Amino acid sequence: MSICFCCLSQQGEKHAVSRNKALNNSLARIQVLFHGKKGKAISAKEIRGTLKNNWGRAIFALLLAAGIAAILAVSHQIAILMIVPLAEDYVSLSVATFALFFVFMLLDILVSPVHLGALKLFWSLAAQGDHSIAAMFCFFDSAKAYLRMVWYFISMSARAAGWALIFYSLPTAALAKAVFTLRSQDDSIPPVTAMVATAGLVFSVLLLLLVSILFIIHMHRYALAHLLLFEDENLKVRTAIKISVEYMRGYKVRMLMLSVKLLGWVLLTLITFGAAYLYAGPYIHASYALFGRLIIDENRYVAPDATKKFTVA
């Protein structure tokens, strides 16, 4: 009996050493990525290694999610084209269009767990968890899991809409004012007014671009919320969002830099009319999953006290 306990103890120690070694390697990559040392925390080789023997699953997951989104988008446009000849006046057309928008928005909400299931597949690959195709549909196993993901989608959509209203109200109003002034000008308007309106138009466009960058950086504060929900089935959506906001302090710009580095793959996908997405899609999502895992490890194992208060549901 003592021999058995000794063997179990040795196996436990080996497992602990292996786990600590993996953690140290992860933290070493964190130091490289977040503290300015030479090298790369996430290399292309590591990303491809995560997808090794899993490209088929990754492509299937993304194509399924993209196919559902495409079907809903095309159906929405077809429905609009069908109601246009039937509308008697502008008011009835507006009401019908709004009703269709509401219906398809509801459908987007209802199928959101499928899209989140595809993202969970990449998180499972990054975290070395269950990455089977069945795991992609785990949110349909129970009503609680399904409604939890639906509520996450609604919460994030509401936050994105609210922040977009705050960020874009001023530049959009300035742009609309400049366009209206230029379109309504005639020979009686002094040239100086036209020049001012043109300068205002240029300034509004530049301001809109700047605000868009700031908006993207700001929205990155929520980038880890869905990953935290994937990891802990008992974590509440609101708590996951709070933890994500805290974890992303100081990392939002770095995530933007990652997005810029991956922009080439997006452009390649557009140039090839979507054909490159079979490779670029899994590569991009695996990159974000690995990046998110490093940020979570950084906060949990390097500075856990800063976010301890947010871990209580």
BAKOL-737830 format. One record per residue (C-alpha): y negated, z, x negated. Coordinates in steps of 0.5 Angstrom, whole numbers. Layout:
BEGIN
SITE / Y / Z / X
...
! end
This chain:
BEGIN
SITE / 0 / 0 / 0
SITE / -5 / 2 / -6
SITE / -3 / -5 / -9
SITE / -5 / -9 / -2
SITE / -12 / -5 / -2
SITE / -13 / -6 / -9
SITE / -12 / -14 / -8
SITE / -16 / -14 / -2
SITE / -22 / -10 / -6
SITE / -21 / -15 / -11
SITE / -22 / -21 / -6
SITE / -28 / -18 / -3
SITE / -31 / -17 / -10
SITE / -30 / -24 / -11
SITE / -33 / -26 / -5
SITE / -39 / -22 / -6
SITE / -40 / -25 / -13
SITE / -39 / -32 / -10
SITE / -44 / -31 / -4
SITE / -49 / -27 / -9
SITE / -48 / -33 / -14
SITE / -50 / -38 / -8
SITE / -56 / -34 / -6
SITE / -58 / -34 / -13
SITE / -58 / -41 / -14
SITE / -62 / -42 / -7
SITE / -67 / -37 / -9
SITE / -68 / -41 / -16
SITE / -69 / -47 / -12
SITE / -74 / -43 / -8
SITE / -78 / -41 / -14
SITE / -78 / -49 / -16
SITE / -80 / -51 / -10
SITE / -85 / -46 / -7
SITE / -88 / -43 / -14
SITE / -90 / -49 / -18
SITE / -84 / -49 / -23
SITE / -82 / -56 / -26
SITE / -76 / -59 / -22
SITE / -74 / -60 / -15
SITE / -71 / -55 / -10
SITE / -68 / -61 / -6
SITE / -66 / -67 / -9
SITE / -64 / -73 / -6
SITE / -57 / -72 / -9
SITE / -56 / -65 / -6
SITE / -58 / -68 / 1
SITE / -53 / -74 / 0
SITE / -48 / -68 / -2
SITE / -50 / -65 / 5
SITE / -48 / -71 / 9
SITE / -42 / -73 / 5
SITE / -36 / -74 / 9
SITE / -41 / -73 / 15
SITE / -45 / -79 / 16
SITE / -41 / -81 / 22
SITE / -42 / -75 / 25
SITE / -50 / -75 / 24
SITE / -50 / -82 / 26
SITE / -47 / -81 / 32
SITE / -51 / -75 / 34
SITE / -58 / -79 / 32
SITE / -56 / -85 / 36
SITE / -53 / -81 / 42
SITE / -60 / -77 / 42
SITE / -64 / -84 / 41
SITE / -60 / -87 / 46
SITE / -61 / -82 / 52
SITE / -69 / -82 / 50
SITE / -69 / -90 / 50
SITE / -65 / -90 / 57
SITE / -70 / -85 / 60
SITE / -76 / -89 / 57
SITE / -74 / -96 / 59
SITE / -72 / -93 / 66
SITE / -79 / -90 / 67
SITE / -83 / -97 / 65
SITE / -78 / -101 / 70
SITE / -80 / -96 / 76
SITE / -87 / -97 / 74
SITE / -86 / -104 / 75
SITE / -82 / -104 / 81
SITE / -88 / -99 / 85
SITE / -94 / -104 / 83
SITE / -92 / -109 / 88
SITE / -91 / -104 / 93
SITE / -97 / -100 / 92
SITE / -102 / -101 / 98
SITE / -108 / -99 / 94
SITE / -111 / -96 / 88
SITE / -110 / -89 / 91
SITE / -102 / -90 / 93
SITE / -101 / -93 / 86
SITE / -104 / -87 / 82
SITE / -100 / -82 / 87
SITE / -93 / -86 / 86
SITE / -95 / -86 / 78
SITE / -96 / -79 / 78
SITE / -90 / -77 / 82
SITE / -85 / -82 / 77
SITE / -89 / -78 / 71
SITE / -87 / -72 / 74
SITE / -79 / -74 / 75
SITE / -78 / -77 / 68
SITE / -82 / -71 / 65
SITE / -77 / -66 / 69
SITE / -71 / -71 / 66
SITE / -73 / -70 / 59
SITE / -73 / -63 / 60
SITE / -66 / -63 / 63
SITE / -63 / -67 / 57
SITE / -67 / -63 / 52
SITE / -61 / -59 / 50
SITE / -57 / -66 / 47
SITE / -63 / -67 / 43
SITE / -63 / -60 / 40
SITE / -55 / -60 / 39
SITE / -56 / -66 / 35
SITE / -61 / -62 / 30
SITE / -56 / -56 / 30
SITE / -51 / -61 / 27
SITE / -56 / -62 / 21
SITE / -57 / -55 / 21
SITE / -50 / -53 / 21
SITE / -49 / -58 / 15
SITE / -55 / -55 / 11
SITE / -52 / -48 / 13
SITE / -45 / -50 / 12
SITE / -43 / -48 / 19
SITE / -39 / -51 / 24
SITE / -41 / -59 / 24
SITE / -36 / -62 / 29
SITE / -38 / -66 / 34
SITE / -36 / -61 / 39
SITE / -41 / -56 / 36
SITE / -47 / -61 / 38
SITE / -45 / -60 / 46
SITE / -45 / -52 / 45
SITE / -51 / -51 / 49
SITE / -47 / -54 / 55
SITE / -42 / -48 / 54
SITE / -46 / -43 / 59
SITE / -52 / -43 / 63
SITE / -55 / -38 / 59
SITE / -54 / -42 / 53
SITE / -57 / -49 / 56
SITE / -63 / -45 / 60
SITE / -65 / -42 / 53
SITE / -65 / -49 / 50
SITE / -69 / -51 / 56
SITE / -74 / -46 / 56
SITE / -75 / -47 / 48
SITE / -77 / -54 / 50
SITE / -82 / -52 / 55
SITE / -85 / -47 / 51
SITE / -86 / -51 / 45
SITE / -88 / -57 / 49
SITE / -93 / -52 / 53
SITE / -96 / -50 / 46
SITE / -96 / -57 / 43
SITE / -100 / -59 / 49
SITE / -105 / -53 / 49
SITE / -106 / -54 / 41
SITE / -107 / -62 / 42
SITE / -113 / -60 / 48
SITE / -116 / -55 / 43
SITE / -116 / -60 / 37
SITE / -117 / -67 / 40
SITE / -122 / -65 / 45
SITE / -129 / -66 / 41
SITE / -127 / -72 / 37
SITE / -124 / -76 / 43
SITE / -131 / -74 / 47
SITE / -135 / -77 / 41
SITE / -130 / -83 / 40
SITE / -131 / -84 / 47
SITE / -139 / -83 / 47
SITE / -139 / -88 / 41
SITE / -135 / -93 / 45
SITE / -139 / -93 / 51
SITE / -145 / -94 / 48
SITE / -143 / -100 / 44
SITE / -140 / -103 / 50
SITE / -146 / -102 / 54
SITE / -151 / -104 / 50
SITE / -156 / -110 / 51
SITE / -161 / -114 / 48
SITE / -166 / -109 / 50
SITE / -163 / -103 / 46
SITE / -166 / -102 / 39
SITE / -162 / -104 / 33
SITE / -163 / -97 / 31
SITE / -159 / -95 / 37
SITE / -153 / -100 / 35
SITE / -153 / -98 / 28
SITE / -153 / -90 / 30
SITE / -147 / -92 / 35
SITE / -143 / -96 / 30
SITE / -144 / -90 / 25
SITE / -142 / -85 / 30
SITE / -136 / -89 / 32
SITE / -133 / -90 / 24
SITE / -135 / -82 / 24
SITE / -131 / -81 / 30
SITE / -125 / -85 / 28
SITE / -125 / -81 / 21
SITE / -126 / -74 / 25
SITE / -120 / -76 / 29
SITE / -115 / -78 / 23
SITE / -117 / -71 / 20
SITE / -116 / -67 / 26
SITE / -109 / -71 / 27
SITE / -107 / -68 / 20
SITE / -110 / -61 / 21
SITE / -106 / -61 / 28
SITE / -99 / -63 / 24
SITE / -100 / -58 / 19
SITE / -102 / -53 / 25
SITE / -96 / -55 / 29
SITE / -91 / -54 / 23
SITE / -92 / -46 / 24
SITE / -86 / -47 / 29
SITE / -82 / -51 / 25
SITE / -77 / -46 / 24
SITE / -76 / -43 / 31
SITE / -70 / -48 / 33
SITE / -67 / -46 / 27
SITE / -67 / -39 / 28
SITE / -65 / -40 / 35
SITE / -59 / -44 / 32
SITE / -57 / -39 / 28
SITE / -57 / -33 / 32
SITE / -55 / -34 / 40
SITE / -58 / -27 / 42
SITE / -65 / -28 / 39
SITE / -70 / -29 / 45
SITE / -74 / -36 / 44
SITE / -81 / -32 / 44
SITE / -78 / -28 / 38
SITE / -76 / -34 / 34
SITE / -83 / -37 / 35
SITE / -86 / -31 / 32
SITE / -81 / -30 / 27
SITE / -82 / -38 / 25
SITE / -90 / -37 / 25
SITE / -89 / -31 / 20
SITE / -84 / -35 / 16
SITE / -88 / -41 / 15
SITE / -95 / -37 / 12
SITE / -96 / -41 / 6
SITE / -91 / -46 / 7
SITE / -94 / -51 / 12
SITE / -98 / -55 / 7
SITE / -91 / -56 / 3
SITE / -88 / -58 / 9
SITE / -93 / -64 / 10
SITE / -92 / -66 / 3
SITE / -84 / -67 / 5
SITE / -86 / -71 / 11
SITE / -91 / -75 / 7
SITE / -85 / -76 / 2
SITE / -80 / -78 / 7
SITE / -86 / -83 / 10
SITE / -83 / -89 / 6
SITE / -76 / -88 / 10
SITE / -80 / -88 / 17
SITE / -84 / -95 / 14
SITE / -77 / -98 / 12
SITE / -74 / -96 / 19
SITE / -80 / -100 / 22
SITE / -80 / -106 / 18
SITE / -72 / -107 / 19
SITE / -73 / -106 / 27
SITE / -69 / -100 / 27
SITE / -63 / -102 / 22
SITE / -65 / -97 / 17
SITE / -65 / -91 / 21
SITE / -57 / -91 / 21
SITE / -59 / -88 / 14
SITE / -66 / -86 / 14
SITE / -65 / -82 / 20
SITE / -59 / -77 / 18
SITE / -63 / -77 / 11
SITE / -69 / -75 / 14
SITE / -66 / -69 / 19
SITE / -62 / -67 / 13
SITE / -68 / -66 / 9
SITE / -72 / -62 / 14
SITE / -65 / -58 / 15
SITE / -65 / -56 / 8
SITE / -72 / -55 / 7
SITE / -72 / -50 / 13
SITE / -66 / -46 / 10
SITE / -69 / -45 / 4
SITE / -76 / -42 / 7
SITE / -71 / -37 / 12
SITE / -68 / -35 / 5
SITE / -74 / -34 / 2
SITE / -77 / -29 / 7
SITE / -70 / -26 / 8
SITE / -68 / -24 / 1
SITE / -75 / -24 / -3
SITE / -80 / -21 / 2
SITE / -76 / -18 / 8
SITE / -81 / -13 / 10
SITE / -86 / -17 / 12
SITE / -82 / -20 / 18
SITE / -78 / -14 / 20
SITE / -82 / -12 / 26
SITE / -81 / -19 / 29
SITE / -73 / -19 / 28
SITE / -72 / -14 / 34
SITE / -71 / -18 / 41
! end
